[in-house]
């Protein structure tokens, strides 16, 4: 009896979770039209797929029909020629069905891969254009899930759901037509029997699904315990607090729970197969009984071959019926994936080029803020009425308490965000009117959160200037005060930095990022607390690299180091999103305001640390931060 187990393999996917039910999308004509619009460029290939599915599904049923003729004409009729001919025909049809199935599978996969490739490219290009606020407001894991799992779900729709619906529907229709042509009485009996198989299959499947979910939850709990307690930091904490026995008991309890659930799931699977086998046997037995009655009591013209055909076709119907009943679940999941993808596609691009974007011929780094106001959301104003000008070749230091809006202020210059009110100008032109790529090429930011890609030092430097020569790389590293340290590496510039640069110290990463900015050669340099999270030795070496740059370029400095602040032409003091003081160091210290307080609590202490560091360096006590 071919095919009675056809729906069994899909048990674990046949039911929606409560969360999936809650978030099930509303299927509208507009949604379906948008979904199928992605198939439009590949309509020729889709037409071939439909034809291949129709032929393959029909051919796959023919061996069942030929089996009846083999019995009647070949075996009972004792016709060796007919027997051999029908057997060869059955083998040929089976081979043809399988070959056409391979073609259909290839076309399906080709279409699915091209559509998902198109969608990934479109999604990536769209995300690249989103403002910085999008990435700070949305979870990174959710963004990646939309790019990977959700779009991969689209591939499943095309390769599995769509083709499965067609294949199963065609198989059922052709099987029913052949059965009614053979004998309408047996056909009705066969159709009425199908629910006897489907109902227990679905109930048993739901039980297994629930047990599988519980076992998965227990497995997740165990993995969570392992991740927390067997990591370096976790083990250290467990040992320091003497919790070894307690953690063992917690693990053992979760392990026993998973064992019990796995046993239940395994046994439920056994009972499930018993139920399926039993009910799948009822159908053929009833057909044999009814067929026998028709042949013996009513002198029907039915043959043994006809009954064999009916039994074989009935067996082929179990799987398609089960899969079509479960298809609603697959369809809802598929539409949910499309809906989540479309949500991202429909998010407006907040920052984009003006239609008549301007590209100035030269850039000197001049910046102007005029009555600028900004907020991330309406509930809290970040910047209020900011006004200042930075002339070419000059430098400004921005100081203020943590959270006063200093970093937000500089992020408005390369249009990582756009102002709510007022304007930011670069080279005397509103940044919203400048070509976005050109603007960002002229602004270089070294932040306290240095990011390096997982590659070599060379690759990270070339990210700023792809055609940089070896001499240019070396020169940038020397100016960043890091070349001597890289020379000590066995691989030199080809040394790998690790994920997020974890193979390097904080000071090394920061100085490499400075070298990268120098290769970019921007008109405006911005240092955003570039030494705030470093040890004193690394800070000193970075400061050695920064100070000559400040003197030679237009620059903005957000700093807590007094010598850096003193090197600036003007100091802006920001508090609660406003510029409350501005001027030179001596004047601001005497004013007795916010700057005076900062000087007394932070800068003076930092200055004392600098003096101590200078004495240590003078004594030759400290030579290189690579020794620490």
N, C-alpha and C positions, 0 to 999 in steps of 0.2 A: 504494500500500500504506500505509494510514494507521497511524500509531503505532509503527513499528519502533524509533524512537529514544527511546521513552518513558522508558527507564531511564537513558539516557545523562547527563541533566542532574544526576543525583544522585551521580555518581561520587565527588566530593570528600567526601561525607557518608556513604558506604557502608561505612566501616571504622572500627573502634575503635582508638584509640591504646593504647599499652602501659599508660599511666596509667589510661585509662578501663577497660581490661580488669581491671586490678588493683583498682580502686575500684568495680567494677560491683556494684550493690546486690543483695541477696538478695530475690527476688520472692516474697513470702508472701501468703497470703489476707488477713492483717490489713492489710498495706500496700495491697493492691488495694482493700480495703473502705474504707480511709481516703481513698485517692485519689478513688474514685468518690463518696464522701460529699459532695465539693464540687460534684458535678453534680446532687445531689438537689434543691436549691432550684429548679433550672431544668429539671426532668424534662419538663415540657410542651413547652418549646422544643426539648429534645433529641429528643423523639418526632417533632416536625415535621421536624427535621434528618434523622433516619433515613428518614422517608417521602420527603423531598425527594431524598435520595441514591439511594434505591431507584428512584424514578421517573426521575430524571435519568440514572442509569447505564443503565437499561433503554432509555429513549428514545434515548440516544446510540448504541445498537447497531442501532436500527431502520433508519437510512439504509443500513447495509450490507446488510440483508435486502432492503430495497426496491430496491437496486441490481440484485439478481438478477432481480427481477420486471420492472424497467424494461427489462433486456436481453431476457428471454424474451417478455414480453407486449407490450412497446412496440416494441422494435427488431426482434427476430426475427419476432414476430407481426405487425409492421407495423400496429399499432393506435394511431393518433395520439391518440385520446381517452384510452386507457389510459396512454399515454406521458405526456401532460400531467398527468393525474390523479395518477399515481405520483410524478412530479417535484415537483408542488406539495405532495403529502403528505410527501415526503421533506424538503422545505424547511420545512414546518410543524412536523414532528417535531423537526428540528434546532433551529429557533427555540424550540420549547417546552422542549427539553432545556437549552438555554442559559439561558432565562429562569428555569427551575426551579433551575439551577445558581447563578444570581445570588442567588435567595432563600436557597438552602442556604448560600451563602458569607456572606450577611448574618447569618443566624441563628447560624452558627458563630462569626463574629467577635463578634457581640453577646454570646453566651454566654461566649466566651473572655475578652473584655474585662471582663465583670462578675465572673467568677470570679477573674481576676488582681487586679482592684480589691479584691475582698473579701480576698484573701490578702495584698495589700500593706498594706491597712488593719490587718489582724490582726497582721501582722509588725511594723509600725511601732508600734502600740499596745503590743505585747509588749516590744519593744526599749526603749521609753520607760520601762518599769517595771523594767528590769534594773538591778542595782546598778552602782556605778562600777567595781567589780572586773572586771565583764564586759568593759567597754570598754578597760580597761588590759591585760587578758589576751589579748584578741582583736585581730587585725589589722583596721584600719578598712576596708581594701580588701576583705577577705573579707566583712565585714558588709554593705557596699554591694553586693557581688556577689550575695549571697543575696537582697537586696531587689530587685535589678534583673534580672540575667542569669538567675538560677535561676527566679524567678517568671515571667519572660518565656518561659522554656522550657516552663512549664505552658501558656501561650497556644498555643505551637507544638503541644503534644500535642493540644489540642482542635481547633485550626483545620487542622492538617496530618495528624498521625499518626492520630488517631481516624477522621477523615473519609476519609483515604486508605485505611485498612484496609477500611472498609465499602465505599467506592466500588470499589476494585480487586477485592475479593472478589465483590461483586455482579456486576461486569462479567464476571469469569471464569466464574462459575456460569451466568449467562444465556447467554454466548457458547458454552460447552460444550453446554448443553441444546439451543440452536438448531442447532449443528453436528451433534449426534447425531440430531436430528430430520430433518435434511436427508439425511445419509448417514453411517452409523456407521463405514464403512471410512475415508473421508476424514477423519472426526473423529479417529480413532485415529492416523492418519498425522500430522495437524496437532499433536496433543498430544505425540507422540514427537519431533517436530522442535524443540519449544520449548527443550529443554536445549542443543541445538546453538547456539542464540543466546545463552542465558543464561550458559553456562560461559565462553566467551571474553570476553563483556562484563564479567563480574566480574573475570576475571584482568587484562584491560586496565585496568579501573577501578582495581584495587589498585595497578598500576604508576603510573598518573597520580596517585593519592592520595599515594603515597610521594614522588614528585617534587614535588608541590605543597607537602608539609610541609617538604621540604628547601629549596625556594625561599622559603617563608615564614620559615624560620629564618635564611636568608641576608639577607632583607629586614629582619628584626628586628635583625640584627647591624649593618647599614648605618644603620638608624635610631638605634641606640645610639651609634654613632660620631658621627653628626650632632648628637644631643642633647648629647653630652659636649663636643665640640670647637667647636660653633658657638654655644654659650651665652656670655653675657658673661663669667662666671667661667671657663668652660673655655677660651675664647679667650685670656684674660689669662694663664692658666697655660701654655698652649701657647707663647705668645710669650716669656714670661719664661724658659722652659726651652729655647727654641730648638728645638721639636719639630715645626715646620711640615712638613718633608719626611717625617719618620717617620709623622706622622698621615696625610699624603697617600698614602703607600705602603700604609698599612693600609686606607684607604678604597678605593683603586684595586683592591687585591687582593680585597676583599669584593665590590666592584661587578662585577668580572670573573666571580667565582664565581656571582653571581646571574644574570648574562647567560647563562652556560653552562647553568644549571639551567632558566631560562626557555625556552631553545631546545629542550632535551630534553623539557620538559613540552609545549611546542607541537607538537613532532613526534610525541610519544606520543599526543597528541590526534588528529593526522592518521591515524596507524596504527589508532587506536581506531575512528575512523569508517570506515576501510577494512574492518576486521574486522566491524563491525556491518552495514555495507551488504552485504557479501558473504554473511554468514550469514543476514541477513534476506531475501536473495533466494533462498536455497536452499529455504526453506519453500514459497513460492508455486510455484516451479518443480516441486517434488515433487508438490504438489497437482494442478498442471496435468497432470503425467505420469500420476499414478495415476488422475485423473479421466478423462483421455483413454483410458487402457487399459480402464477400466470401460465407457466409452461405446462404444469401437470393438471391443474383443475380447469383452466379456461382455454386450453389448447391454443395458446398464443404462439405467434410466429417468432417469439424471442429465441435467440440462440445462446449457447454458453458464452460465445464470444461477445455478444451484446451485453450480457450481465457483467462480464469482465471489464468491458469498456466503461460501464457505469461506475463500477467500484473504483477503477483507476482514476476516472475523472473526479469522483467525489473526494478521493484522497488529495488530488491536486487543488481542490477548492478550499481546504481547511486553512492553509497558510495565507493565501490572499485575503480571505475574509477577516482573519485575525489582524493582519497588517493594516487593512483598510479601516478597521474599527479603531486601531491605535493611531491612525494617521492624523486624527484631529489633534492629538497631543503634539505630534511632531510639527504639525502646521502652526499651532499656537506658538511653540518655541521658536520656529523659524521666523514668524511674523514679529515676535518680540525682539529677535536679533536685528531685523531690518529696522524696527522702530527705534531701537537704541542707536543704530548707526545714523539714521535720518535726524535724530535729535542733535547730533554733533554737526552734521552737514548744514543744518538750518540755523546754527548759532551764527549771529552776525559777526563779521570781521570789523572790529572796532577801530583798528588802526591800519589804514592803507594809503597808498599813494593818491594824491590829488590828481585829477585828470590832466592838469597842466603843470605837473611837478617840475620844479626848477632845479637845475644843477649848476651852481656857480663855477666859474672858471678856476678860482683860487680859494684856498681856505686858510684862515689865520687863527681860528679858534675863538673868535669873539662871541660872547654869549650875553644875552639880555633877558631879564625877567621883569615883566610889567604887570603888576596887580594880579599875580597868579594865585589862584585858589584851586585846591584839589582835595578829593576825598575818595576812599575806596568804596564807601557806601554812604548813604544819606544820613546814617545815624551819627557818624563821627567825622568832623572836618579835620584833615591832616595838615594842610597848608592854607594860610590866610594872608592875602594881600602881600605876596613876596615881590620885592623890587630890588634889583641890583644889576650892575653891568660889569662884565669882565672884558678888558681890552686885550688886544693881541700882545703876546709876550709877557703878560702879567699873570699873577697867581692870587687866588683867594683861598683862605682857610675858613672852613665852616665848622664851628664848634657848638656844643650844646649838650644838655642832658640826654640820656638814652631815651629813645622814643619820641624825640622832638620833631622828627620829620626830615632829618639831614639826608639820609639815603634816598628817600622818596623824591626830594628836591632834585638830586642829580639824575635820577632815572627819567625825569621829564625831558632832559636834553636830547637823548637819542630816541625819544618817543617810545620808550617801553610802556609808558602810559601817556594819555593826553590830558591836558588841563581841563578843569571844569569852567574856570573863568580866567580872563586875562590872556597873556601870550608869552611864549618862550621863543626867543629869536636866536638864530645862529648865522653869523655873518650878516646880521641886520635883517634877516628874512625869517618870518614865522616858520617854525619847524614843520608845521602842518602843510606848508606850501612847498617844502623841499622834497626832492627825491629821497625816499626812505633809505634805499641802499647807499646812496652817496652820503647822506647824513651820518649813518652808523659807521661808515668807513672812516669818517673824520673824527670820531669820538672813541677814545680808548679808556676803558674802565678797569682798574685793578681793585677788586673787592676783597673783603676779609674772608669770604667763602670761595677760595680758589678752586676751580674745577679743571682737572686734566682728564683727557680721554684715556681709555685703557689701551695704550700703545707705547711707542717709544718716545723719548724726549724729542727726537728729530720730528716725528710725526706731529707732536703737539705744537712744535714751533712753526712747522710748515702750514698749520691750520690758518695762521695769520697771513702768510705769504707763500703760496704754493711753489713759486719759482725762485725762492731765495737760494742764493749760492752758499757754499760751505763757509766762505769768508764772512758773509752777512750773518749767518747763524752764530759764528764764533764771536763776531763783534757785538752782537746783541747780548750774548751771554756774558761777555766781559763787562759791558755797561751795567748789566743786572747783578754784577758781583757774584756770579755763580759758576763761571767757566772753570776755575781751578778745581772746584769740587767735582765737576763732571769729568774733568781730565783723569781723575783718580779712578773712575769707573772702568772696569775691564772692557765694557762694550762702548764706552764713550757716549756719543749722541744716540746710539742705537740701544741703550739700556732701556728696558721696559719699566714704566712707572707704576704698573698695577692698576687695579680698579680704583677710579677716582684719585689716582696718584698715591695710593697707600704705601708704596715702597719707598716713598720720599718723606722727609721730615716736613713739618709745616713751613719752615723757613725756606727750604729748597723749592717746594712747590710755589711759594709766593714769588721767589726770585725768577723762576722759570716763567711764571705768568707775566712778570714785568718784561722779560726778554721777548715774550710773544707779542706784547703790546708794542714794544719798540720796533719789531719787524713789521707790524701793521702800519707804523709811522703815521699816527693820527695827528690832526691839527690841535686837538684838545686832549690833554691827559687828565684823568680823574683818578685819585687815590682815595678809596672809601675804606677808612680804618684798616689800611693794608698791613699794619703790624699789631693790631689789637689783641689777637689770640696767640701770640708767639712768645717764646722765652726771650730773655733779655739779649742773649748773644745773637739769635736769629734776627731780632728786631734791629740790632745795631748794624748788621750787615745789609739788611734791606734799606735801612735809612741811608747808608753810604751810597746805595744805588739810586735812591729816590732824589736826594738833594741836588745832584748835578742836573737831573732832568727838570726839576722845578725851575732852576735858574735859566734853562735854555728853551723852555716851551710854555705855551699858555696852559695853565693848570688850575685844577680845583682840588683842594685837600680837605678831606674829613679826617681829623686826627686828634689823638690825645697826647701826642708827644710834643713838648713845648718847642724844641728846636725846629720842628717842622712848621709849627704855627708861626714862629718868629720869622721864618724864611719867606712867608707869604707877604704880598704887598698890602693886603687888607684882610681883616678878620671880621667875619659875620657871626654873630651869636644868635642862635636859633633856640627858641623855647616855645613849646606848645604850638608849633607850626607857624610862628611869626619871627621875623628878624627884630629882636628887641634891642640889640646894640651892634655897632659897627665901628671900625677904626683900627688904630695901631695898638700894639700890646701895652705899651706904657700908659697910654691914655685910658684904655679899658680897665687895667688893673686899679688905677686910681679912682675910677668912676664909682666903685663900690656896688656894682650890680651883679648880674648873673655871671659875667666873665670873672669878676673878682672871686666869687664863690668857687667857680671851677678851678681857678688858679690855686686857691688855697687848699682845695680838697684833692685835686688830681695833678695839675701841671707841676706844682712845686715839688711834690713827691716824685713825679716822673723825672724831674730835673736832677734831683738828688741821686736817683738810680743811675742816671746817665753819667754823673760825675764818678760814682763808684765803679761803673763799668769801664770808664775811660782810664781810671787808675789801674784796674786789673789788666786791661789791654797794654797799658804803658809798661807794666811790670813783666809783661810776657807770660802772664799766668794763663791767659786764654788765647788759643791760637786758631782753632777751627771748630765750628759747631758740629762737624761730622764726628768729633771725638766724644760727643755727649749723647 
